[in-house]
Amino acid sequence: MNTPQPYGSFAPPALHEGPFKKRSSINLVAVASNLFFPWIAFTVVSWVLSFSVRYNYPWIAFGAVFSVLMVASVSGFLAMQFADESRRRWPNWYSHFALAMFFSAVGGMGLGTLNYSGNMLPVYNLLVDLKTYQDVNPAKTNGQQMMDMGSVTFSKDTRIDFQKALGFRNDDTTFCVAPLTNGQDKMPYYDFWAVGTNCCSGTTSDFRCGAYRNPHAHAGIRLLNPDQRQNFHLAVEQAQATFGIRSVHPLFLEWVDAPEEEVSKRRGRGYQLFIAGIMVHFGLNLVFVLSSVVSA
C-alpha cells in the first residue's frame, strides 16, 4: 500500500536494483582465513613429513596430518549446516575452507613423502644410523668388516679399476659397477664397488659414474636404495664371471671427492624442494581465493 502524501507534494520514485545491484560486502576475516590457514596447514604437514620430526618422532608427524584432516572434516560439516545462509551474504567460505584444508593435507603428504624418501631419509641414515670410516685400504679390508659404513675415505692410492668395469642392463636402466683397487694387479677380493646408473655403455672398461674424472677423489657414499642394490649385485656377479675375480661382501658406493659436502648438497636439495612447494601452494591458493571473491 502506498503512503498518502501531503497536498502539493510528489511521491519519491521507486528504487529499482536494475543492473547496478549493490554488491555484498567482503568478509575480510573469511578471506584471510582461507588464504593463510590452508597454507600454514600445508607448510606444517609437508615440514613434519619431510624432515627430522618424522625420522625421530613419527607419531607427532602423522598426528599433525590427522589434525589437519579433522579440521577439514569439521569445516565440511559446517559448510553443509550453513550453506544457505552463507550464499545469501558471501561465497560459501566454509566449503572453500574445507576443500582447501583437505587438499593442503593431501598435497603436504605428497610433497613430504617425496622429499623424505628422495632426499632426507638417506641423509639421516648416513648421519645417524651409519658410521664414517677413514683411510681404508680396499686390499686389506673386506665388506664384512664395514657393514655399518655410511661413508668412507680410502687411502690415497685407491682408485677405480676401469679395466674391470661392467654394466648390467635391466629394462631401460644400465647398472654400472667398477671395483676399487689400491694399485695391485689383482687383489684377493673386491668388496668395494663404485656404482651408478646409465653412466656406462654396458661394455667392459667403460665407466663414467660419479667423480670418475677427479684424480683427488678417494671417497664414497654408500648406496642405500634397496631396489637398486639387487641389480648391482647381479652386475657384480657378472663382473666376477667375466674377469675371474672374487667379491665376498660387496658394498656399493657413489664415488665422490668429499662425502661431507655431498651430504650437505643432498640436504640442501630437500630444503629447496620444501621451499618451492610452499611457494607454489601459496600462489595456487591465492588464485583460488581471489576467484571466489571476484565471483561473489
N, C-alpha and C positions, 0 to 999 in steps of 0.2 A: 504494500500500500504506500502511495506517495504522501509525504507530509505536506499539509496545507501551507502555502506561502503567503506572507503579508501582501495586501493590495499594492500593486505597482512594482513588485519585485519579480525576479526571474529565478526559476529553479536552476541550480547548478547542473551542468551537463554530466551525464552519466559517465563513469570511468570504465574504460574497456582495456583489458590486458593487451589485446592485439598482438602484433609481432614483437612488441617491446616488453614482454613479460619480465618482471623483476626476478633476477637470479637469486637463488637461495644463498645464504651466507656460507662461507667455507669454514668448516670446523678445523681450526689450526692444530688443536691438540690431536685430533684423529689423524690428520695428515702427517704430523711429526712422528706420532707413534708408529704409523705404518711405514714410515721411511726409515726410522732408526732401529726400532726394536727387532725387526726381522734381520737387519744387517748385523746387529750385535749377536743375535742368536746364531747366524751363520758363522760369524767370526769365532765365537766360543766353541761351537761344535767342531769346526774344522781345526781349531787350535788343539783342543784336548785329544782329538783323534790323530793328530799329526805328530805331536812331539812327546816329550818325556812323561807327561801325565799318563798317557796311555801305556807307556812302557813300564812305569813304576807303580801306577795306581789305576789299572784298567777299570775298576768298578766306579771310580769317580768319572772317568771319561764317558762311559756308557750311561752313567746316571745323568750326566748333563744332557745327553741326547734324549733320554727318556723324558726329562723335564721339559725340553723344548716341544716334544711331540704332545705332551699333556697340555701345554699352553695352547697349542694349535687346536687340540680337540675341544677344549673349553671355549675357545673363540668360535669354533664352528657351531657349537651348541647355542651360544649367544646369538650368532648370526641367524639361526633359524627362529629363535624366540622373538627377535626384534626386527625381522626383515621388513615388515610392512611399515612400521614406524620410521625406520631409518631411510627408507626410499622417499618418504614424503619430505624429508629435510635435507639430506645429503646422500652421497653414494653410500652403499652398504659397506661401511668400513669394517664391520665385524667379519663379513665374508672375505674382504680383501686381507684383513689381518690373519685370519685363519689359514687362507691359502698361502700367504707369504711366509708364515711361520712354518707351515708344513714343508714347502719347497726349500726353505732355508735349512731345515733339519736334514732333508734328504740330500740336498746339494752339499752341505757341510760334511755329511757322512761320506759322500763320494770323493770329495777333494781330500778329506783327511785320510781315508783309507788308501787312496792312490799315493799320496805324499808319504805316508808312513811306510808302506811296503816298498815303494820305489826308491826313497831317499833316506828316510830317517832310521828305519829299523836296522839296515846294515851298519849305519854309523854307530848306533847304540850297542849293537852286538860287538863291534870292533873295539869300542872304548870301554865297555863294561864287562862283557862276558868273556872276552878272549884276551890273550896276552900278546905282548910285543917282545920279539927276540932280536938280539943284536949280534953282529959279527959271526954269522952262521956259515960254516963250511959245508957245502952240499955233499962233499965226498966223505965226510966223517959223521954226518948226521942223517938219520933216516926219518921218514914221516911219522912213524910211531912215537918218536920222542917229542914231537911237536904237534900233537893232535889238538891242543888248546891254543894254537897260534892264530892270531888275527892279522898281524902284520910282522914283517921280518926284514931286517937289513943283513945282507950277506957280506962275506969277506970281499975285499977289493978285487980279487982275481976271479970272482964269479961272473959268468957271462951266459948268454943264451947260446946253446949249441944249435945253430941254424942247420947244420948238416943232418940233424936228426928230427927236424920239424916235420909235421904231418898234419893233414886236415881230414876230418871225418864229416861227410855231408849227410844231413838228415832233413828231408823235405827241402825247404828253401834256405836253410841255415848251414853254414860250414863252421864246424867247431875245430879251432886251430890249437895245436899244442906243440911246445918245444921244450926239451929238458934243459935244466940249468946244470952247468958244469964249472969246475974250477980250473980248467985248462988241461986236465988229463985226457989222454986219448980215449980211454974207456974206464968208467967208474964201476964199482961192484954193483951199485943200484942207482937208479934215477928216480928219486921220490919228489923232487921239486920241479914243477912244470909251469912255465909261463903260458897263459892261455888267452884266448879271445875268440870272438865270433865274426865271421865274414871278413877276416883280415889276412887270409891266405888263399891261394888258388886251389888248394886241395892236393897239390903235388908235393913231393918232398923238397926240403931246403927252401921253402917259400913261407916266410913268417914275417908279418908286418903288424904286430899287435902291441899295444901299449907304447912304452918308451923304448922301443927296439932300436931306434936310431941314436939314442942318447948314450954316449960312452960312459957317462958318470952314473948311470942308473944301475944300482945294485940292490934293489929292494922290491918287495912285493906286498900286495894286499890280498888276503885270502878271498877266494870266490865263495860266496855264501848262498848262491841261488841253487836250491836242491834240484830243480828241473834241469838246469844246465849241467850239473855235476855228472849225471848219468851218461850224458853224451860225451863229456870229456873223458870219462872212464873208458868208453868204447874207443875213443881216439887214441888213448894211451895204450890200450891193448893192441890196437892195430900197429902202433909205433914199435911196440916190443917185438911183434912178429916180423915187422919189416926190417928193423935194424939189429935184431938179435940182442937186445938189451933187457934189463930186469928192473921192474918197479914193484916194490912190495906194498907200500902205503902211499900212493901218490897224493900230493897236495897241490891244488890248483891256485895259481897266483896271477893277479894283474900286475904286470911289470911296470914299476914306477920309479921315479927318482927320489921323491921324498914322500913317504907314507903319510906323515902328519899333514902336509899341505893337501894331499889328495883327499883325506878325510874331511878337512875343512871345506874344500870345494863342494863335496857332496852335501855337507850340512848347509852350506850356503844355497845350494840349489833347492833344498827343502824350504828354506825361508823365502826365497824368491817366488816359488810356486804358491806359497801361502799368501804372500802379499798381493800377487797378481790375482789370485782367486777372490779375495775380499774386495779388491777394487772393481773387478768385473761385476760381482754381485751387487755392490752399491749402485753402479751405473744402471744395471738392469732394473733394480727395484725402484730407482728414481724415475725411470721412464714409466714404469707401471703405475706409480703413484700419480705422476703428472697427468697421465692419460685418464685416470679416474677423476681427477679434479676438473679437467677440461670438459669431460663428458657429463659433468654434474648439471 
